[in-house]
């Protein structure tokens, strides 16, 4: 009898906690941004981000924003051809649009207690918003679904704009191999 009382007491104590956790999960799920039909094409696909600049350009205080967000998914004090960034795409979702901004300064300003709110000082020299998800052809998506690989989203900055490209990355013998390049530039080797 004592054992049964303990089990009932534990269940009574844990019931409110389970309700709270369920409510939190439901709230978090309802706040997740809805993906467009274009974005759903890339669901569960490996994504990589590649950022560089055209030869001779030096871009300072770079920030990349997805789909109207105020929080950048990528920041770099200096972007040029020689310091290319190659990394997993931070959000895991192909954005509809990306806004790219650069400045005349690489000085970081913000809050020491919350680095996520840091930005760059200086005047904005470049501010471009470009379409992303809608530009990538269905054939590229079908090829990845059929034969594997990941999608690379490539951004190349230049003083008068942003070029966007893509390709498929697969590893053979431990080395990356790239195919089906498209967009504003077709280079796959960096």
N, C-alpha and C positions, 0 to 999 in steps of 0.2 A: 504494500500500500504506500509506504514511504517513497519507493522508487517511482511510482506513478505520479505522486504529488510533485516530486522534483521535475519530472518530464513536463508536466502541465505548467509548472511555474516557469521553466525555461522557455517553453513555447509561447507563453503569455508575454514574457519579456522580449522575445525576439520578434514577435509579430509586428509591433510598431516599427522596428528597425527595417524589416523586410518591406513594409509599406513605403517608408521613406526612400529606400534604395530604388524601389520600382518607380516612384514618382520622379526621382532625380534622373533616372535613365530615360523615362518618357519625355521629360523636359529637355534633356540633352539631345534626344533624337529629333524632337520637333524643331530645335534650333539649328540643326545641321542644314547647311545651305542645299537647296534643291538643285540637282544637276539638270541641265538642259538636255534635249535629245542629242545634240552634237557632243556634249560632254559624256553622256552615257555610252557612246561608241567606244570610249577608251577605258571603260570600267575594268578593274582588275588587270591593268596592263602596267608593266614596268616602265617608268619614265625617268629620263635623265635630262639635266639642264646643262647647256654649254653656253658660256658667255665670253665674248672677246670683242675686240675692236678692229677696224680696218688698219692696215699698215700705216704707221705714222701718226695715228690719232691717239690722244691721251684724254680719257674721259674721267672726270673727277666727281666724287659724291654721287655715285649711281644708286638708284633705287628702282625696284620693279614691283608693281602692284597688280594683283589679279582681280578682275571683275569688279572694279569700283571700291575695293577694300582700301582702308586708310593705313593698314599695316603692310609693310613691304615683305614679300616672300624672299627677296634677294637684295643684298646691299654690298657695295664694294667701294672702298675709298678711291681706288684707281683701277681703271680698266684700259688695257691696251693689248696689242697682239701678243706680247711676250708674257702676260700673266693671266692666261685663259683660265676660267673656272669650269670645271667639269664635276658634277655632283648629282646625286639623286634629286629628282624634282621635289621640292619641299612639301607641297600640299598633296601630292599623289593624284591630283585631278588636273586634267588639261583645262586651262582657263578659256573662256569665250574670248576675252580681250586681256591684253597686258598693257599697262601704262608704264613707260620707261622715262625716268627723269635723271638728268645729270646737271651738275653745277660748276661754278668756277672755283670751288674749294673742296678739299677733302677733309676739312676740320669737322670732327664729330661734335655735335651738341646734343644735350638731352639730360637725362636724369641718371645719376650714379646708382640709385637704388632700384631702377628699373631699366636695364639696357634695351629692353624691347621697344622703349619709346624714344630711343636715340634716332637722330637724323643727321643731316649734314648742313653746315652753315653755307652761306654764300648765295649768289644769285643763280636762278635756274637758267641754264643755257639751252637745254634741250628738254622737251616735254612732248612725248609722242605716245599715242594709244593705237595699238594695232590689233587686228583680228587674229586669233590663233586657231581654235578648234575647227572652225568652219573651213579653214584653208587646207587642212590635212585630208588628202583623198581617202575614200573608202578602200581603195586597192591596198594602201599601206596598212590599214587596220586589218583587212582580211589576210594579208600576208603574215602579219604577226600572229594572228589567231591560228592560222593554219600551220606555220612552221616555227613558231616561237620567236623569241627576241624581245627587245625593248625599243621603245620609241624615244629618240633624242629630240628635244626641242632646243633649237640653236638660235641664239641672238647675237648679232654682230652690230656693234654701235659704230656710227660714223658721224662726223660733225653736223651733217644735215639730215639725220634720221636714224632709223633702226631697220636693219634687215632681219628677216625671220626665215628660218629653214628647218628642215626635219630630215631624219633618216632612221633606218632600222639598225640596231646594234645587236650583233650576235658574237659569241666567243667561240673560237675554234682553236684548239691546241693552246688554250690559255691566253690567246691574243684577240683583241676586239676586231671584228670585221663589220663593215658598214655597207648598206645597200639601200636602194630606192631613195636617193636624196631628192629633195624638192624644195621649193620656196624661192627666196630671193638670191640664194647662193647655193652652189651644189658641192662644195668641198666636203669631203668626209674625213680626210686625214688631217690631223692637227699636229 
